Amino acid sequence: MIRFKRMMSMFLLFGLISIISMPQTLKVSAANKGIQKKYNLAARNVRNIRVYGDYLFISQKKNHIVLVDLTKKLKKKEAGLYYKYRWISKNAKAYFPASEDQIFIQNKRNEILYTGGEMGKCYSMFGHKDVDDCDKDMAPAVNQVVLRNITKCWSDDSMFAYVKNNNLVVSGSAVVFQDEYHYECYDVKSKYTFFKGKADRVKQVVSGNENIFVLMKDGSVWGRGSNETKLISVSDKKYYKKFVKIVSCGVRSIAASFNSVGMLKKDGTLWIWGEKMVSGKLTYVTEPYKITGNVKEFSLGWSNPKKNTGSAVVIFLKNNGKAYGWGANDRYALTSKYKAGWIDKPVKLKSNIKHVYTGDNKTFLLDNQNRLYWAGMQGYTGMFGWMD
């Protein structure tokens, strides 16, 4: 919702602006509607990917980063890609999509470069004071150096976080309590600092909607933000400005989505809290519940829910290289092979997989031959991104 409101606001204020530099002028097929009911090949020679909503970023050999539009299939494969794409960077050590078409890139010198399309540098970390101040930075920003000497950083839904001077610094709309009238970058403090003098203990930072969750090296999980759906605690407190401990120890990795949080424990068991289906009805729980065991990695996304069902989409990889799915399947995120809108028991998706990913209404599988497959629904990349 926040992403949609921001996009509408920018449309009304500033019209259409090119998303990213260096567009690829390639022929595309009008037949593809961005719907895949089974896993379809999206790219070859893939190192890894990052997904932000409808934005798919692919890293290939020599750290080339491209933004791919899965609504437009190429008539002929280009550079190992089967869909229309645009260059983001040709030499990125790591990359961190943060909000809409805004992305941070870490280079080999540990500089953080920023690229933003329609909204330019209208992002909370840049400290705009009002709409006029924001207007000045509306021109598309391409690989501008904004931070130096940064070795640890993370991004997720409307969030970019990094460690500086042993403090955890978090920016983006996810870190701010918001309502429908306050969501622009100039309505919020530019950066928030947490775990002062202790950020060297931070292992992972994720966000979902209006929440931030942190995994520490000791295996503990901490959360702050909205508690409307009991993601932080069982109390009636609506919002936590400070981080509170949710899980005391034993966690290997975490992920968050709109109304759910997941954790992979060190013993290989996968747990979820937030949304839960009980006797066919949707409820919200703070107590984590187990999905399965023997898990190597997992990803947590969301799908448009049907009436009275949850929205969480969980995809996980077993130690035997088989990928499984669980949760909402309304937009074929878990393929048309499974008909239920809500899948309460894990279902097998594909074998010989080494990494799994989720996005809005879709899932991605990277196999042992570095081929990337996808299923689900790919909406148009924002309202502006692919209008040339």
C-alpha positions in Angstrom: 0.0 0.0 0.0 2.8 2.4 0.9 4.5 1.7 -2.4 1.2 2.3 -4.4 0.5 5.6 -2.6 4.0 6.9 -3.2 3.8 5.9 -6.8 0.5 7.6 -7.3 1.8 10.8 -5.6 4.9 10.9 -7.8 2.8 10.3 -10.9 0.5 13.3 -10.2 3.4 15.6 -9.2 6.0 14.9 -11.7 4.7 12.8 -14.6 6.7 10.3 -16.5 10.5 10.1 -16.1 12.8 7.5 -17.5 13.5 4.7 -14.9 17.2 3.9 -15.4 19.9 4.8 -17.9 21.0 2.6 -20.8 17.7 1.1 -22.1 17.9 -2.0 -24.2 16.2 -1.5 -27.6 15.2 -5.1 -28.2 12.2 -6.6 -29.9 9.7 -8.1 -27.5 6.7 -10.3 -27.9 3.3 -8.7 -27.1 1.9 -12.2 -26.4 3.4 -12.6 -22.9 1.2 -11.2 -20.2 3.5 -11.7 -17.3 1.7 -14.9 -16.1 3.4 -18.2 -15.6 1.4 -21.1 -14.3 4.4 -23.4 -14.3 8.1 -22.8 -13.9 9.5 -21.0 -17.0 13.1 -20.2 -17.9 13.9 -16.6 -17.2 17.7 -16.5 -17.6 20.9 -18.4 -17.8 24.4 -17.9 -16.3 22.8 -16.4 -13.1 24.9 -15.8 -10.0 22.1 -14.6 -7.8 19.0 -12.4 -7.8 17.3 -9.8 -5.7 13.5 -9.2 -5.8 11.7 -6.1 -4.7 8.0 -6.4 -5.3 7.6 -6.5 -9.1 11.3 -5.6 -9.6 13.6 -8.4 -10.5 17.4 -7.8 -10.4 19.7 -10.4 -11.8 23.5 -10.7 -11.2 25.4 -12.5 -13.9 29.1 -13.1 -14.6 31.6 -10.4 -13.7 29.0 -8.9 -11.4 26.8 -7.5 -14.1 23.5 -6.4 -12.7 20.3 -6.0 -14.8 16.7 -5.1 -14.1 14.4 -7.5 -15.9 10.8 -7.0 -17.0 9.0 -10.4 -16.9 6.0 -9.0 -18.7 7.9 -8.7 -22.0 9.5 -11.9 -23.4 12.3 -11.4 -26.0 11.8 -13.1 -29.4 15.5 -14.1 -29.2 17.6 -14.7 -26.1 20.0 -11.9 -25.4 23.1 -12.3 -23.1 21.5 -15.3 -21.4 18.2 -13.4 -20.7 14.8 -14.3 -22.1 13.0 -11.1 -21.1 13.4 -7.4 -21.6 16.1 -5.9 -19.4 18.1 -2.8 -18.6 21.6 -2.4 -17.2 22.0 -1.3 -13.6 25.7 -1.8 -13.0 28.6 -3.6 -14.7 30.8 -3.9 -11.7 28.9 -4.4 -8.4 30.3 -6.2 -5.4 26.7 -6.4 -4.0 23.4 -4.7 -4.7 20.5 -3.7 -2.5 17.1 -2.8 -4.0 15.3 -0.7 -1.4 12.2 1.0 -2.7 10.4 1.1 -6.1 13.2 1.6 -8.6 15.7 2.8 -6.0 18.8 0.7 -5.5 22.0 0.9 -3.6 25.2 -0.8 -4.9 28.4 -1.6 -3.1 31.6 -1.6 -5.1 34.9 -3.2 -4.4 36.1 0.0 -2.6 33.2 -0.4 -0.2 31.5 2.7 -1.5 27.8 2.8 -1.6 26.3 4.1 -4.9 22.7 5.1 -5.3 20.5 4.9 -8.3 16.9 6.2 -8.4 14.5 6.5 -11.4 11.3 8.5 -11.2 11.8 9.6 -7.6 15.4 10.5 -8.0 16.9 10.9 -4.5 13.5 11.2 -2.8 14.5 8.7 -0.2 14.5 9.3 3.6 18.2 8.9 4.1 18.9 12.1 2.1 17.1 14.3 4.6 14.7 16.4 2.5 12.9 19.0 4.6 9.9 19.7 2.4 8.4 19.0 -1.0 10.4 21.8 -2.6 13.6 20.3 -1.2 12.6 17.0 -2.6 11.7 18.5 -6.0 15.3 19.6 -6.4 16.5 16.0 -6.4 13.8 14.6 -8.7 16.2 14.1 -11.7 17.1 10.4 -12.1 20.2 9.6 -10.0 22.6 7.1 -11.6 25.3 5.4 -9.5 26.0 8.4 -7.2 28.4 7.8 -4.3 26.4 8.4 -1.1 28.4 6.5 1.5 32.0 5.4 2.0 33.8 2.7 4.0 30.7 0.5 4.4 31.3 -3.2 4.7 27.9 -4.5 6.1 24.6 -3.4 4.6 21.1 -4.8 3.9 18.0 -3.8 2.1 14.4 -5.0 2.0 10.9 -3.7 1.6 11.2 0.1 1.9 14.5 -0.1 3.9 18.2 0.3 3.5 20.4 -0.4 6.6 24.1 -0.4 7.2 26.7 -0.5 10.0 28.8 2.7 10.6 31.0 3.3 13.6 29.6 0.1 15.2 26.1 1.5 15.0 23.2 0.1 13.0 21.8 2.9 10.8 18.4 2.3 9.2 16.6 4.5 6.6 13.5 4.2 4.4 9.8 4.4 5.1 9.7 1.0 6.8 11.4 2.4 9.9 8.8 5.1 10.4 5.4 4.9 11.9 3.1 5.9 9.0 -0.5 6.6 8.2 -2.2 7.4 4.9 -1.3 11.0 5.1 2.4 10.7 5.9 4.6 8.7 3.7 6.8 11.0 1.7 10.6 11.3 2.4 10.3 14.8 3.8 7.7 13.7 6.4 10.2 11.6 8.3 13.5 11.7 10.0 16.2 10.8 7.5 18.1 8.1 9.5 17.6 6.1 12.7 20.4 4.6 14.8 20.0 1.4 16.8 22.3 -1.0 18.7 24.8 1.8 19.4 28.3 0.4 19.9 26.9 -3.2 19.4 26.2 -3.3 15.6 29.1 -5.6 15.0 26.9 -8.3 16.5 24.2 -7.8 13.8 24.0 -10.6 11.3 20.9 -9.8 9.3 18.3 -7.0 8.9 14.9 -7.5 7.2 11.7 -5.5 6.9 8.0 -6.2 6.2 5.5 -3.4 5.7 6.1 -1.1 8.8 8.4 -3.4 10.8 12.1 -4.0 11.0 13.6 -7.3 12.3 17.2 -8.0 13.3 19.0 -11.3 13.7 22.1 -11.1 15.9 25.1 -13.4 15.8 24.1 -15.1 19.0 20.9 -16.3 17.2 18.5 -14.0 18.9 15.8 -12.1 16.9 14.7 -8.5 17.7 11.7 -6.5 16.3 10.3 -3.0 16.2 7.5 -1.2 14.4 3.8 -1.9 14.1 2.2 -4.5 16.4 -1.2 -4.3 14.8 -1.0 -8.0 13.8 1.0 -9.1 16.9 4.3 -9.5 15.0 6.3 -8.0 18.0 4.4 -9.2 21.1 1.1 -10.4 22.5 0.5 -7.0 24.2 -2.1 -4.5 23.0 0.7 -2.0 22.3 0.3 -0.7 18.7 3.8 0.4 17.9 7.4 -0.2 19.3 9.9 2.5 18.6 12.7 0.5 20.2 13.8 -3.0 19.4 12.5 -5.7 21.7 13.8 -9.3 21.8 11.3 -11.8 20.2 13.4 -15.0 20.1 16.2 -15.6 22.5 18.6 -17.9 20.6 19.0 -20.6 18.0 18.1 -18.8 14.8 20.2 -19.1 11.5 18.3 -16.7 9.2 15.1 -14.6 9.1 12.7 -13.1 6.5 9.6 -10.9 6.7 6.7 -10.0 4.5 3.5 -8.0 4.8 1.9 -9.7 7.8 4.3 -12.6 8.5 7.8 -13.3 9.8 9.9 -16.5 9.3 13.0 -17.9 10.9 15.2 -20.8 10.0 16.7 -22.3 13.2 20.1 -23.8 13.4 18.6 -27.2 13.7 17.1 -26.9 10.2 13.5 -26.3 11.2 11.5 -23.6 9.6 9.0 -21.5 11.7 6.5 -18.7 10.9 4.5 -16.2 13.0 2.0 -13.6 12.1 -0.7 -15.0 9.7 -2.1 -18.4 10.5 -5.0 -20.4 9.1 -7.0 -22.1 11.9 -10.0 -24.3 10.9 -10.2 -22.4 7.6 -10.1 -18.9 9.2 -7.4 -16.4 9.2 -5.9 -15.3 12.5 -2.7 -13.7 13.7 -0.3 -15.3 16.2 2.9 -14.1 18.0 4.0 -17.6 18.9 6.0 -19.1 16.0 4.7 -22.4 14.6 6.7 -25.0 12.8 6.3 -25.6 9.0 8.9 -28.3 8.3 12.4 -29.5 9.0 15.7 -30.4 7.2 15.7 -26.9 5.5 18.8 -25.4 3.9 17.4 -21.9 3.1 14.0 -20.2 2.7 12.4 -17.1 1.3 9.1 -15.4 2.5 6.9 -13.3 0.2 3.3 -12.5 -0.2 0.4 -13.1 -2.7 -2.9 -11.3 -3.1 -5.1 -13.4 -0.8 -8.5 -14.8 -1.6 -11.3 -14.1 0.8 -10.5 -15.4 4.3 -7.1 -16.8 3.5 -3.6 -15.7 4.4 -1.2 -13.9 2.0 2.2 -15.4 3.0 4.1 -17.3 0.4 7.0 -19.5 1.8 9.4 -21.2 -0.5 12.2 -23.4 1.0 15.0 -25.6 -0.1 15.7 -28.9 1.5 19.2 -30.3 2.0 18.6 -32.7 -0.8 18.2 -29.9 -3.4 14.4 -30.1 -3.7 12.4 -26.9 -3.5 9.0 -26.8 -1.7 6.3 -24.2 -1.3 3.7 -23.4 1.4 1.0 -20.8 1.8 -0.9 -18.6 -0.6 -1.2 -19.7 -4.3 -3.8 -17.2 -5.6 -1.6 -15.9 -8.5 0.1 -19.2 -9.3 3.1 -18.4 -7.2 3.3 -22.1 -6.4 2.2 -23.1 -10.0 -1.1 -24.2 -11.4 -0.3 -27.8 -10.4 -1.8 -27.0 -7.0 -5.3 -25.6 -7.0 -5.9 -24.6 -3.5 -5.8 -20.9 -2.7 -4.1 -21.7 0.6 -1.7 -24.7 0.8 -1.4 -25.8 4.4 1.1 -28.6 3.8 4.4 -28.2 1.9 4.3 -29.2 -1.8 7.2 -30.1 -4.0 8.1 -27.6 -6.7 11.3 -28.7 -8.4 14.5 -30.7 -7.9 18.2 -29.9 -8.4 17.8 -26.4 -7.0 20.5 -24.5 -5.1 18.7 -21.2 -4.2 15.1 -20.1 -3.8 13.6 -16.6 -3.9 10.1 -14.9 -3.6 8.6 -11.7 -4.9 5.1 -10.3 -4.9 2.8 -13.1 -6.3 5.8 -15.1 -7.6 8.6 -17.4 -6.8 12.0 -18.1 -8.4 14.2 -21.2 -8.4 17.9 -21.2 -9.3 19.1 -24.6 -10.4 22.5 -26.3 -10.2 23.3 -25.2 -13.8 22.7 -21.5 -12.9 19.4 -21.4 -14.8 16.7 -19.2 -13.2 13.0 -20.3 -13.4 10.0 -18.4 -12.3 6.2 -18.9 -11.7 3.4 -16.6 -10.7 2.3 -13.2 -11.8 4.6 -10.4 -12.8 2.8 -7.0 -12.7 4.2 -4.1 -14.7 7.3 -2.8 -13.2 5.8 0.2 -11.4 3.4 2.6 -13.1 6.2 4.2 -15.0 9.2 1.9 -15.4 8.6 0.3 -18.8 6.8 3.2 -20.5 9.4 4.4 -23.1 
